[in-house]
Amino acid sequence: MTNDKQDDAVLSLVRERIEIKRRRASLKSELRAAGKSLYEIGSALKHASPDRIGSKIEYLLPKLRNAQNIWELGEVRARLEELKEVEARLAHLNRIASGMGID
């Protein structure tokens, strides 16, 4: 491989790793936000006794509206599957980078 081709390959690898890392960070942030929202809703429902559920309604309704705006559970699953693929791709790119003496 010529030096120009090798430089292009290294640059391409570095760019893809940067992009993959950005996507991974974005996915993790989105999933954490969804998890926090779902945890708050689940916790409120779990601890609401039948005679106290009325006091939780005003707390829960805005949380549920916000959660619906974030995602449906199918979208959470899709984001988790994408994160799995992104993690695998990043691991592959890191192995290639290591073989090229990068990192």
C-alpha positions in Angstrom: 0.0 0.0 0.0 1.4 3.4 -0.9 1.9 6.1 1.7 -1.0 8.1 0.3 -3.4 5.1 0.4 -2.2 4.2 3.9 -2.7 7.8 5.1 -6.2 7.8 3.5 -7.0 4.5 5.3 -5.8 5.8 8.6 -7.8 9.1 8.2 -10.9 7.2 7.2 -10.6 4.9 10.2 -10.1 7.8 12.6 -13.1 9.6 11.1 -15.3 6.6 11.4 -14.2 5.9 15.0 -15.0 9.5 15.9 -18.5 9.3 14.3 -19.2 5.9 16.0 -18.1 7.3 19.4 -20.4 10.3 18.9 -23.4 8.0 18.1 -22.6 5.8 21.0 -22.6 8.8 23.4 -25.9 10.0 21.9 -27.5 6.6 22.2 -26.3 6.2 25.8 -27.6 9.6 26.7 -31.0 8.9 25.1 -31.3 5.6 26.9 -30.3 7.1 30.3 -33.0 9.7 29.9 -35.6 7.1 29.0 -34.5 4.9 31.8 -34.8 7.7 34.3 -38.2 8.6 33.1 -39.4 5.0 33.2 -37.8 4.4 36.6 -39.7 7.4 38.1 -43.0 6.3 36.6 -42.5 2.7 37.7 -41.4 3.6 41.1 -44.4 5.9 41.7 -46.8 3.2 40.5 -45.0 0.5 42.5 -45.3 2.4 45.7 -48.8 3.7 45.2 -51.2 1.9 47.4 -54.9 1.7 46.3 -55.9 4.3 48.8 -53.0 6.7 47.8 -53.0 6.3 44.0 -55.1 9.5 43.8 -52.3 11.6 45.2 -49.9 10.1 42.6 -52.1 10.9 39.6 -51.0 14.6 39.4 -47.4 13.5 39.6 -47.7 10.7 37.1 -49.7 12.2 34.3 -47.0 14.8 33.3 -44.4 12.1 33.6 -46.4 9.8 31.3 -46.9 12.6 28.8 -43.2 13.3 28.8 -42.3 9.6 28.5 -44.7 9.2 25.5 -42.9 12.2 23.9 -39.6 10.5 24.4 -40.3 7.0 23.1 -42.5 4.0 22.9 -40.9 0.8 24.3 -40.3 -0.5 20.8 -38.1 2.5 20.2 -36.2 1.8 23.4 -35.5 -1.8 22.1 -34.4 -0.4 18.7 -32.0 2.0 20.4 -30.6 -0.8 22.5 -30.1 -3.0 19.4 -28.4 -0.1 17.6 -26.1 0.5 20.6 -25.2 -3.2 20.6 -24.2 -2.9 16.9 -22.4 0.4 17.5 -20.4 -1.2 20.3 -19.5 -4.1 18.1 -18.4 -1.9 15.3 -16.3 0.3 17.6 -14.6 -2.8 19.0 -13.8 -3.9 15.4 -12.5 -0.5 14.5 -10.4 -0.4 17.7 -8.8 -3.7 16.8 -8.0 -2.4 13.3 -6.6 0.8 14.8 -4.4 -1.2 17.2 -3.1 -3.2 14.3 -2.2 0.0 12.5 -0.4 1.4 15.6 -3.2 3.9 16.4 -4.0 4.3 20.1 
